Protein backbone atom coordinates (compact mmCIF):
# COMPACT_ATOMS: atom_id res chain seq x y z
CA UNK A 1 0.00 0.00 0.00
CA UNK A 2 1.30 3.40 -0.92
CA UNK A 3 0.85 6.31 1.44
CA UNK A 4 1.66 10.02 1.10
CA UNK A 5 3.65 11.59 3.90
CA UNK A 6 4.25 15.26 4.52
CA UNK A 7 6.63 17.51 6.39
CA UNK A 8 5.76 18.49 9.93
CA UNK A 9 8.77 19.98 11.65
CA UNK A 10 12.13 21.41 10.72
CA UNK A 11 15.14 19.11 10.38
CA UNK A 12 18.72 20.21 10.21
CA UNK A 13 20.14 20.83 6.74
CA UNK A 14 22.92 18.35 7.36
CA UNK A 15 20.54 15.50 8.15
CA UNK A 16 18.27 16.31 5.22
CA UNK A 17 21.21 16.40 2.82
CA UNK A 18 22.47 13.10 4.19
CA UNK A 19 19.10 11.44 3.67
CA UNK A 20 18.68 12.79 0.14
CA UNK A 21 22.18 12.05 -1.10
CA UNK A 22 22.83 8.73 0.60
CA UNK A 23 19.61 7.03 -0.42
CA UNK A 24 18.02 9.21 -3.13
CA UNK A 25 14.80 9.43 -1.12
CA UNK A 26 13.58 9.82 2.43
CA UNK A 27 12.37 6.70 4.23
CA UNK A 28 11.21 5.83 7.74
CA UNK A 29 11.52 9.49 8.72
CA UNK A 30 9.98 10.24 12.14
CA UNK A 31 9.39 13.90 11.25
CA UNK A 32 6.97 12.87 8.53
CA UNK A 33 3.51 11.56 9.30
CA UNK A 34 1.21 9.51 7.16
CA UNK A 35 -1.60 11.41 5.50
CA UNK A 36 -5.00 9.94 6.20
CA UNK A 37 -7.93 11.65 4.52
CA UNK A 38 -10.21 10.11 7.12
CA UNK A 39 -8.55 11.86 10.06
CA UNK A 40 -10.66 14.37 12.01
CA UNK A 41 -10.35 18.01 10.91
CA UNK A 42 -8.05 19.88 10.76
CA UNK A 43 -5.70 16.94 10.14
CA UNK A 44 -7.50 15.95 6.95
CA UNK A 45 -5.81 18.81 5.10
CA UNK A 46 -2.15 19.70 4.67
CA UNK A 47 -1.75 23.48 5.19
CA UNK A 48 1.18 25.24 3.54
CA UNK A 49 2.23 28.82 2.82
CA UNK A 50 2.09 29.96 -0.81
CA UNK A 51 5.32 30.16 -2.79
CA UNK A 52 7.24 27.89 -0.41
CA UNK A 53 8.96 24.74 -1.65
CA UNK A 54 7.28 21.77 0.02
CA UNK A 55 8.57 18.18 -0.19
CA UNK A 56 6.46 15.02 -0.27
CA UNK A 57 7.20 11.35 -0.68
CA UNK A 58 5.11 8.29 -1.45
CA UNK A 59 5.71 4.97 0.24
CA UNK A 60 6.62 2.44 -2.46
CA UNK A 61 4.96 -0.93 -2.86
CA UNK A 62 6.50 -3.25 -0.24
CA UNK A 63 6.33 -6.27 -2.56
CA UNK A 64 8.42 -4.61 -5.27
CA UNK A 65 10.67 -2.69 -2.86
CA UNK A 66 11.30 -5.10 0.04
CA UNK A 67 14.39 -3.24 1.33
CA UNK A 68 12.88 0.22 1.38
CA UNK A 69 11.95 0.42 5.07
CA UNK A 70 15.19 -1.23 6.12
CA UNK A 71 17.68 0.89 4.21
CA UNK A 72 15.83 3.07 1.70
CA UNK A 73 16.70 0.93 -1.32
CA UNK A 74 14.29 1.18 -4.27
CA UNK A 75 14.07 -1.45 -6.97
CA UNK A 76 15.42 0.05 -10.19
CA UNK A 77 13.33 1.52 -13.03
CA UNK A 78 10.11 2.13 -11.10
CA UNK A 79 8.80 5.67 -11.50
CA UNK A 80 6.30 7.88 -9.69
CA UNK A 81 4.01 10.30 -11.50
CA UNK A 82 3.10 13.35 -9.38
CA UNK A 83 0.23 15.68 -10.30
CA UNK A 84 -1.52 18.60 -8.58
CA UNK A 85 -4.73 20.42 -9.44
CA UNK A 86 -5.52 24.18 -9.41
CA UNK A 87 -3.42 26.86 -11.06
CA UNK A 88 0.05 25.88 -12.14
CA UNK A 89 1.95 24.42 -9.20
CA UNK A 90 5.61 23.73 -9.89
CA UNK A 91 6.34 20.04 -9.39
CA UNK A 92 9.93 18.82 -9.43
CA UNK A 93 10.24 15.05 -9.25
CA UNK A 94 13.42 13.69 -7.73
CA UNK A 95 16.03 12.52 -10.19
CA UNK A 96 16.37 8.83 -11.00
CA UNK A 97 12.71 7.98 -10.48
CA UNK A 98 12.84 8.44 -6.72
CA UNK A 99 9.57 8.42 -4.84
CA UNK A 100 9.62 12.05 -3.76
CA UNK A 101 8.83 15.41 -5.26
CA UNK A 102 8.88 19.07 -4.30
CA UNK A 103 5.89 21.28 -5.05
CA UNK A 104 5.52 25.06 -5.02
CA UNK A 105 1.92 26.25 -4.72
CA UNK A 106 1.66 29.69 -6.37
CA UNK A 107 -1.88 30.63 -5.34
CA UNK A 108 -4.07 30.40 -2.27
CA UNK A 109 -6.74 27.74 -2.43
CA UNK A 110 -7.39 24.01 -2.27
CA UNK A 111 -5.23 21.58 -4.21
CA UNK A 112 -5.35 17.83 -4.67
CA UNK A 113 -2.04 16.02 -5.04
CA UNK A 114 -2.01 12.64 -6.74
CA UNK A 115 0.82 10.17 -7.15
CA UNK A 116 0.98 6.92 -9.11
CA UNK A 117 3.71 4.30 -8.94
CA UNK A 118 4.50 2.85 -12.36
CA UNK A 119 6.25 -0.48 -12.79
CA UNK A 120 8.80 -0.94 -15.58
CA UNK A 121 8.33 -3.28 -18.54
CA UNK A 122 10.06 -6.08 -16.70
CA UNK A 123 7.22 -6.03 -14.15
CA UNK A 124 4.38 -5.62 -16.61
CA UNK A 125 4.58 -1.86 -17.32
CA UNK A 126 1.71 -1.41 -14.85
CA UNK A 127 0.38 1.85 -13.49
CA UNK A 128 -0.80 1.61 -9.91
CA UNK A 129 -3.89 3.17 -8.44
CA UNK A 130 -3.74 6.87 -7.58
CA UNK A 131 -3.07 7.98 -4.03
CA UNK A 132 -4.44 11.45 -3.25
CA UNK A 133 -3.86 14.14 -0.69
CA UNK A 134 -5.63 17.45 0.00
CA UNK A 135 -3.54 20.59 0.37
CA UNK A 136 -4.67 24.10 1.25
CA UNK A 137 -2.25 26.88 0.38
CA UNK A 138 -2.72 30.03 2.46
CA UNK A 139 -1.25 33.51 2.33
CA UNK A 140 1.66 34.22 4.62
CA UNK A 141 0.63 35.38 8.10
CA UNK A 142 0.68 39.05 8.94
CA UNK A 143 0.25 41.07 12.12
CA UNK A 144 -0.16 44.69 13.17
CA UNK A 145 -1.14 46.81 16.14
CA UNK A 146 -4.77 47.85 16.16
CA UNK A 147 -4.30 50.07 19.24
CA UNK A 148 -4.37 53.83 18.61
CA UNK A 149 -1.46 55.97 19.80
CA UNK A 150 -2.17 58.33 22.69
CA UNK A 151 0.00 61.38 22.17
CA UNK A 152 -2.03 63.96 24.11
CA UNK A 153 -4.24 64.05 27.16
CA UNK A 154 -2.27 61.86 29.56
CA UNK A 155 -1.31 63.88 32.61
CA UNK A 156 0.71 62.56 35.52
CA UNK A 157 1.28 58.91 36.36
CA UNK A 158 -1.26 56.87 34.41
CA UNK A 159 -2.44 53.26 34.62
CA UNK A 160 -1.28 50.73 32.02
CA UNK A 161 -2.99 50.78 28.64
CA UNK A 162 -4.40 47.73 26.85
CA UNK A 163 -2.66 46.87 23.58
CA UNK A 164 -3.97 44.61 20.81
CA UNK A 165 -2.07 42.77 18.09
CA UNK A 166 -4.31 41.68 15.21
CA UNK A 167 -2.98 38.59 13.39
CA UNK A 168 -4.30 37.19 10.12
CA UNK A 169 -3.77 33.70 8.70
CA UNK A 170 -6.43 31.53 7.08
CA UNK A 171 -5.82 28.34 9.03
CA UNK A 172 -8.00 26.44 11.52
CA UNK A 173 -7.91 27.70 15.10
CA UNK A 174 -6.25 24.48 16.27
CA UNK A 175 -3.30 25.01 13.90
CA UNK A 176 -2.80 28.72 14.58
CA UNK A 177 0.41 29.50 16.48
CA UNK A 178 2.67 32.52 16.13
CA UNK A 179 6.20 33.58 17.08
CA UNK A 180 6.99 37.27 17.59
CA UNK A 181 8.32 39.82 20.06
CA UNK A 182 7.30 43.25 21.28
CA UNK A 183 9.96 45.63 22.55
CA UNK A 184 9.38 48.51 24.97
CA UNK A 185 11.37 51.75 24.85
CA UNK A 186 10.88 54.45 27.48
CA UNK A 187 12.31 57.90 26.68
CA UNK A 188 12.27 61.38 28.12
CA UNK A 189 11.36 64.00 25.52
CA UNK A 190 11.04 67.77 25.51
CA UNK A 191 7.95 69.83 24.72
CA UNK A 192 8.55 69.48 20.96
CA UNK A 193 9.00 65.69 21.13
CA UNK A 194 12.79 65.74 20.76
CA UNK A 195 14.60 62.94 22.57
CA UNK A 196 16.35 64.04 25.73
CA UNK A 197 17.47 60.65 27.05
CA UNK A 198 16.56 56.99 27.08
CA UNK A 199 15.13 55.80 30.38
CA UNK A 200 14.96 52.06 29.63
CA UNK A 201 14.75 49.52 26.80
CA UNK A 202 13.31 46.01 27.00
CA UNK A 203 13.72 44.01 23.77
CA UNK A 204 11.56 41.14 25.07
CA UNK A 205 8.64 42.88 26.74
CA UNK A 206 6.57 40.24 24.91
CA UNK A 207 8.46 37.17 23.70
CA UNK A 208 6.94 34.18 21.90
CA UNK A 209 9.80 32.03 20.67
CA UNK A 210 9.84 29.67 17.68
CA UNK A 211 9.49 26.77 20.08
CA UNK A 212 6.89 28.41 22.31
CA UNK A 213 4.47 30.21 20.00
CA UNK A 214 1.32 32.07 21.07
CA UNK A 215 -1.69 29.82 20.43
CA UNK A 216 -5.02 28.69 21.85
CA UNK A 217 -4.62 28.41 25.60
CA UNK A 218 -2.01 31.16 25.79
CA UNK A 219 -3.28 33.93 28.12
CA UNK A 220 -4.31 36.92 26.02
CA UNK A 221 -4.59 34.92 22.79
CA UNK A 222 -7.96 34.44 21.11
CA UNK A 223 -8.72 32.48 17.97
CA UNK A 224 -11.45 32.99 15.37
CA UNK A 225 -9.91 32.02 12.04
CA UNK A 226 -8.73 33.80 9.95
CA UNK A 227 -8.49 36.59 12.54
CA UNK A 228 -6.52 36.06 15.72
CA UNK A 229 -5.76 38.45 18.55
CA UNK A 230 -3.13 38.79 21.21
CA UNK A 231 -3.89 41.30 23.98
CA UNK A 232 -1.47 42.53 26.63
CA UNK A 233 -0.93 45.57 28.84
CA UNK A 234 1.72 48.24 28.67
CA UNK A 235 3.78 49.10 31.69
CA UNK A 236 2.25 51.57 34.11
CA UNK A 237 2.71 54.87 32.30
CA UNK A 238 4.69 56.77 34.91
CA UNK A 239 6.30 60.16 34.45
CA UNK A 240 10.04 59.60 34.67
CA UNK A 241 12.49 62.22 35.94
CA UNK A 242 9.69 64.82 36.09
CA UNK A 243 9.89 65.09 32.29
CA UNK A 244 7.56 64.21 29.43
CA UNK A 245 7.86 60.45 29.01
CA UNK A 246 7.26 58.47 25.82
CA UNK A 247 6.49 54.75 25.87
CA UNK A 248 6.99 53.01 22.50
CA UNK A 249 5.99 49.40 21.79
CA UNK A 250 7.39 47.86 18.59
CA UNK A 251 6.68 44.56 16.83
CA UNK A 252 9.92 42.64 16.20
CA UNK A 253 10.93 39.14 15.10
CA UNK A 254 11.46 36.23 17.46
CA UNK A 255 15.02 35.06 18.02
CA UNK A 256 16.42 32.92 15.21
CA UNK A 257 14.23 34.41 12.48
CA UNK A 258 15.66 35.74 9.22
CA UNK A 259 14.18 39.15 8.41
CA UNK A 260 11.68 41.21 10.39
CA UNK A 261 8.15 39.91 10.71
CA UNK A 262 5.91 37.25 12.17
CA UNK A 263 6.32 33.48 11.89
CA UNK A 264 3.42 31.04 12.17
CA UNK A 265 3.46 27.31 12.77
CA UNK A 266 2.41 26.81 9.14
CA UNK A 267 4.98 29.20 7.63
CA UNK A 268 7.63 27.66 9.93
CA UNK A 269 6.76 24.19 8.65
CA UNK A 270 6.71 25.45 5.08
CA UNK A 271 10.35 26.56 5.48
CA UNK A 272 11.36 22.95 6.21
CA UNK A 273 13.56 22.61 3.14
CA UNK A 274 15.26 25.94 3.88
CA UNK A 275 16.24 24.78 7.39
CA UNK A 276 17.87 26.03 9.49
CA UNK A 277 16.56 29.28 7.97
CA UNK A 278 13.15 30.39 9.26
CA UNK A 279 11.85 33.34 7.27
CA UNK A 280 9.89 36.27 8.69
CA UNK A 281 6.63 37.32 7.07
CA UNK A 282 6.04 41.05 6.68
CA UNK A 283 4.19 42.99 9.34
CA UNK A 284 1.08 44.96 8.53
CA UNK A 285 0.96 48.74 8.34
CA UNK A 286 1.15 49.63 12.04
CA UNK A 287 4.17 48.23 13.86
CA UNK A 288 4.40 50.64 16.82
CA UNK A 289 2.14 51.94 19.56
CA UNK A 290 3.15 55.16 21.33
CA UNK A 291 1.89 56.65 24.58
CA UNK A 292 3.12 60.02 25.88
CA UNK A 293 2.53 60.93 29.50
CA UNK A 294 3.06 64.50 30.66
CA UNK A 295 4.09 65.75 34.10
CA UNK A 296 1.50 67.94 35.74
CA UNK A 297 2.66 71.58 35.67
CA UNK A 298 4.09 72.87 38.93
CA UNK A 299 2.41 76.18 39.62
CA UNK A 300 4.83 78.80 40.95
CA UNK A 301 4.17 81.49 43.59
CA UNK A 302 2.15 84.62 42.86
CA UNK A 303 4.29 87.76 42.64
CA UNK A 304 2.99 91.12 43.90
CA UNK A 305 4.22 94.57 44.85
CA UNK A 306 5.21 94.41 48.51
CA UNK A 307 3.33 96.55 51.02
CA UNK A 308 6.53 98.29 52.04
CA UNK A 309 7.41 99.20 48.46
CA UNK A 310 7.05 102.97 49.21
CA UNK A 311 7.22 102.86 52.99
C-alpha positions as CSV (number, residue, x, y, z in Angstrom):
1,X,0.0,0.0,0.0
2,X,1.3,3.4,-0.9
3,X,0.8,6.3,1.4
4,X,1.7,10.0,1.1
5,X,3.6,11.6,3.9
6,X,4.2,15.3,4.5
7,X,6.6,17.5,6.4
8,X,5.8,18.5,9.9
9,X,8.8,20.0,11.7
10,X,12.1,21.4,10.7
11,X,15.1,19.1,10.4
12,X,18.7,20.2,10.2
13,X,20.1,20.8,6.7
14,X,22.9,18.3,7.4
15,X,20.5,15.5,8.2
16,X,18.3,16.3,5.2
17,X,21.2,16.4,2.8
18,X,22.5,13.1,4.2
19,X,19.1,11.4,3.7
20,X,18.7,12.8,0.1
21,X,22.2,12.0,-1.1
22,X,22.8,8.7,0.6
23,X,19.6,7.0,-0.4
24,X,18.0,9.2,-3.1
25,X,14.8,9.4,-1.1
26,X,13.6,9.8,2.4
27,X,12.4,6.7,4.2
28,X,11.2,5.8,7.7
29,X,11.5,9.5,8.7
30,X,10.0,10.2,12.1
31,X,9.4,13.9,11.3
32,X,7.0,12.9,8.5
33,X,3.5,11.6,9.3
34,X,1.2,9.5,7.2
35,X,-1.6,11.4,5.5
36,X,-5.0,9.9,6.2
37,X,-7.9,11.7,4.5
38,X,-10.2,10.1,7.1
39,X,-8.5,11.9,10.1
40,X,-10.7,14.4,12.0
41,X,-10.3,18.0,10.9
42,X,-8.1,19.9,10.8
43,X,-5.7,16.9,10.1
44,X,-7.5,15.9,6.9
45,X,-5.8,18.8,5.1
46,X,-2.1,19.7,4.7
47,X,-1.8,23.5,5.2
48,X,1.2,25.2,3.5
49,X,2.2,28.8,2.8
50,X,2.1,30.0,-0.8
51,X,5.3,30.2,-2.8
52,X,7.2,27.9,-0.4
53,X,9.0,24.7,-1.6
54,X,7.3,21.8,0.0
55,X,8.6,18.2,-0.2
56,X,6.5,15.0,-0.3
57,X,7.2,11.4,-0.7
58,X,5.1,8.3,-1.5
59,X,5.7,5.0,0.2
60,X,6.6,2.4,-2.5
61,X,5.0,-0.9,-2.9
62,X,6.5,-3.3,-0.2
63,X,6.3,-6.3,-2.6
64,X,8.4,-4.6,-5.3
65,X,10.7,-2.7,-2.9
66,X,11.3,-5.1,0.0
67,X,14.4,-3.2,1.3
68,X,12.9,0.2,1.4
69,X,11.9,0.4,5.1
70,X,15.2,-1.2,6.1
71,X,17.7,0.9,4.2
72,X,15.8,3.1,1.7
73,X,16.7,0.9,-1.3
74,X,14.3,1.2,-4.3
75,X,14.1,-1.5,-7.0
76,X,15.4,0.0,-10.2
77,X,13.3,1.5,-13.0
78,X,10.1,2.1,-11.1
79,X,8.8,5.7,-11.5
80,X,6.3,7.9,-9.7
81,X,4.0,10.3,-11.5
82,X,3.1,13.3,-9.4
83,X,0.2,15.7,-10.3
84,X,-1.5,18.6,-8.6
85,X,-4.7,20.4,-9.4
86,X,-5.5,24.2,-9.4
87,X,-3.4,26.9,-11.1
88,X,0.1,25.9,-12.1
89,X,2.0,24.4,-9.2
90,X,5.6,23.7,-9.9
91,X,6.3,20.0,-9.4
92,X,9.9,18.8,-9.4
93,X,10.2,15.0,-9.2
94,X,13.4,13.7,-7.7
95,X,16.0,12.5,-10.2
96,X,16.4,8.8,-11.0
97,X,12.7,8.0,-10.5
98,X,12.8,8.4,-6.7
99,X,9.6,8.4,-4.8
100,X,9.6,12.0,-3.8
101,X,8.8,15.4,-5.3
102,X,8.9,19.1,-4.3
103,X,5.9,21.3,-5.1
104,X,5.5,25.1,-5.0
105,X,1.9,26.2,-4.7
106,X,1.7,29.7,-6.4
107,X,-1.9,30.6,-5.3
108,X,-4.1,30.4,-2.3
109,X,-6.7,27.7,-2.4
110,X,-7.4,24.0,-2.3
111,X,-5.2,21.6,-4.2
112,X,-5.4,17.8,-4.7
113,X,-2.0,16.0,-5.0
114,X,-2.0,12.6,-6.7
115,X,0.8,10.2,-7.2
116,X,1.0,6.9,-9.1
117,X,3.7,4.3,-8.9
118,X,4.5,2.9,-12.4
119,X,6.2,-0.5,-12.8
120,X,8.8,-0.9,-15.6
121,X,8.3,-3.3,-18.5
122,X,10.1,-6.1,-16.7
123,X,7.2,-6.0,-14.2
124,X,4.4,-5.6,-16.6
125,X,4.6,-1.9,-17.3
126,X,1.7,-1.4,-14.8
127,X,0.4,1.9,-13.5
128,X,-0.8,1.6,-9.9
129,X,-3.9,3.2,-8.4
130,X,-3.7,6.9,-7.6
131,X,-3.1,8.0,-4.0
132,X,-4.4,11.4,-3.3
133,X,-3.9,14.1,-0.7
134,X,-5.6,17.4,0.0
135,X,-3.5,20.6,0.4
136,X,-4.7,24.1,1.2
137,X,-2.2,26.9,0.4
138,X,-2.7,30.0,2.5
139,X,-1.3,33.5,2.3
140,X,1.7,34.2,4.6
141,X,0.6,35.4,8.1
142,X,0.7,39.1,8.9
143,X,0.2,41.1,12.1
144,X,-0.2,44.7,13.2
145,X,-1.1,46.8,16.1
146,X,-4.8,47.9,16.2
147,X,-4.3,50.1,19.2
148,X,-4.4,53.8,18.6
149,X,-1.5,56.0,19.8
150,X,-2.2,58.3,22.7
151,X,0.0,61.4,22.2
152,X,-2.0,64.0,24.1
153,X,-4.2,64.1,27.2
154,X,-2.3,61.9,29.6
155,X,-1.3,63.9,32.6
156,X,0.7,62.6,35.5
157,X,1.3,58.9,36.4
158,X,-1.3,56.9,34.4
159,X,-2.4,53.3,34.6
160,X,-1.3,50.7,32.0
161,X,-3.0,50.8,28.6
162,X,-4.4,47.7,26.9
163,X,-2.7,46.9,23.6
164,X,-4.0,44.6,20.8
165,X,-2.1,42.8,18.1
166,X,-4.3,41.7,15.2
167,X,-3.0,38.6,13.4
168,X,-4.3,37.2,10.1
169,X,-3.8,33.7,8.7
170,X,-6.4,31.5,7.1
171,X,-5.8,28.3,9.0
172,X,-8.0,26.4,11.5
173,X,-7.9,27.7,15.1
174,X,-6.3,24.5,16.3
175,X,-3.3,25.0,13.9
176,X,-2.8,28.7,14.6
177,X,0.4,29.5,16.5
178,X,2.7,32.5,16.1
179,X,6.2,33.6,17.1
180,X,7.0,37.3,17.6
181,X,8.3,39.8,20.1
182,X,7.3,43.3,21.3
183,X,10.0,45.6,22.5
184,X,9.4,48.5,25.0
185,X,11.4,51.7,24.8
186,X,10.9,54.5,27.5
187,X,12.3,57.9,26.7
188,X,12.3,61.4,28.1
189,X,11.4,64.0,25.5
190,X,11.0,67.8,25.5
191,X,8.0,69.8,24.7
192,X,8.6,69.5,21.0
193,X,9.0,65.7,21.1
194,X,12.8,65.7,20.8
195,X,14.6,62.9,22.6
196,X,16.3,64.0,25.7
197,X,17.5,60.6,27.1
198,X,16.6,57.0,27.1
199,X,15.1,55.8,30.4
200,X,15.0,52.1,29.6
201,X,14.8,49.5,26.8
202,X,13.3,46.0,27.0
203,X,13.7,44.0,23.8
204,X,11.6,41.1,25.1
205,X,8.6,42.9,26.7
206,X,6.6,40.2,24.9
207,X,8.5,37.2,23.7
208,X,6.9,34.2,21.9
209,X,9.8,32.0,20.7
210,X,9.8,29.7,17.7
211,X,9.5,26.8,20.1
212,X,6.9,28.4,22.3
213,X,4.5,30.2,20.0
214,X,1.3,32.1,21.1
215,X,-1.7,29.8,20.4
216,X,-5.0,28.7,21.8
217,X,-4.6,28.4,25.6
218,X,-2.0,31.2,25.8
219,X,-3.3,33.9,28.1
220,X,-4.3,36.9,26.0
221,X,-4.6,34.9,22.8
222,X,-8.0,34.4,21.1
223,X,-8.7,32.5,18.0
224,X,-11.5,33.0,15.4
225,X,-9.9,32.0,12.0
226,X,-8.7,33.8,10.0
227,X,-8.5,36.6,12.5
228,X,-6.5,36.1,15.7
229,X,-5.8,38.5,18.5
230,X,-3.1,38.8,21.2
231,X,-3.9,41.3,24.0
232,X,-1.5,42.5,26.6
233,X,-0.9,45.6,28.8
234,X,1.7,48.2,28.7
235,X,3.8,49.1,31.7
236,X,2.2,51.6,34.1
237,X,2.7,54.9,32.3
238,X,4.7,56.8,34.9
239,X,6.3,60.2,34.4
240,X,10.0,59.6,34.7
241,X,12.5,62.2,35.9
242,X,9.7,64.8,36.1
243,X,9.9,65.1,32.3
244,X,7.6,64.2,29.4
245,X,7.9,60.5,29.0
246,X,7.3,58.5,25.8
247,X,6.5,54.7,25.9
248,X,7.0,53.0,22.5
249,X,6.0,49.4,21.8
250,X,7.4,47.9,18.6
251,X,6.7,44.6,16.8
252,X,9.9,42.6,16.2
253,X,10.9,39.1,15.1
254,X,11.5,36.2,17.5
255,X,15.0,35.1,18.0
256,X,16.4,32.9,15.2
257,X,14.2,34.4,12.5
258,X,15.7,35.7,9.2
259,X,14.2,39.1,8.4
260,X,11.7,41.2,10.4
261,X,8.2,39.9,10.7
262,X,5.9,37.3,12.2
263,X,6.3,33.5,11.9
264,X,3.4,31.0,12.2
265,X,3.5,27.3,12.8
266,X,2.4,26.8,9.1
267,X,5.0,29.2,7.6
268,X,7.6,27.7,9.9
269,X,6.8,24.2,8.7
270,X,6.7,25.5,5.1
271,X,10.3,26.6,5.5
272,X,11.4,22.9,6.2
273,X,13.6,22.6,3.1
274,X,15.3,25.9,3.9
275,X,16.2,24.8,7.4
276,X,17.9,26.0,9.5
277,X,16.6,29.3,8.0
278,X,13.1,30.4,9.3
279,X,11.8,33.3,7.3
280,X,9.9,36.3,8.7
281,X,6.6,37.3,7.1
282,X,6.0,41.1,6.7
283,X,4.2,43.0,9.3
284,X,1.1,45.0,8.5
285,X,1.0,48.7,8.3
286,X,1.1,49.6,12.0
287,X,4.2,48.2,13.9
288,X,4.4,50.6,16.8
289,X,2.1,51.9,19.6
290,X,3.2,55.2,21.3
291,X,1.9,56.7,24.6
292,X,3.1,60.0,25.9
293,X,2.5,60.9,29.5
294,X,3.1,64.5,30.7
295,X,4.1,65.8,34.1
296,X,1.5,67.9,35.7
297,X,2.7,71.6,35.7
298,X,4.1,72.9,38.9
299,X,2.4,76.2,39.6
300,X,4.8,78.8,41.0
301,X,4.2,81.5,43.6
302,X,2.2,84.6,42.9
303,X,4.3,87.8,42.6
304,X,3.0,91.1,43.9
305,X,4.2,94.6,44.9
306,X,5.2,94.4,48.5
307,X,3.3,96.6,51.0
308,X,6.5,98.3,52.0
309,X,7.4,99.2,48.5
310,X,7.0,103.0,49.2
311,X,7.2,102.9,53.0
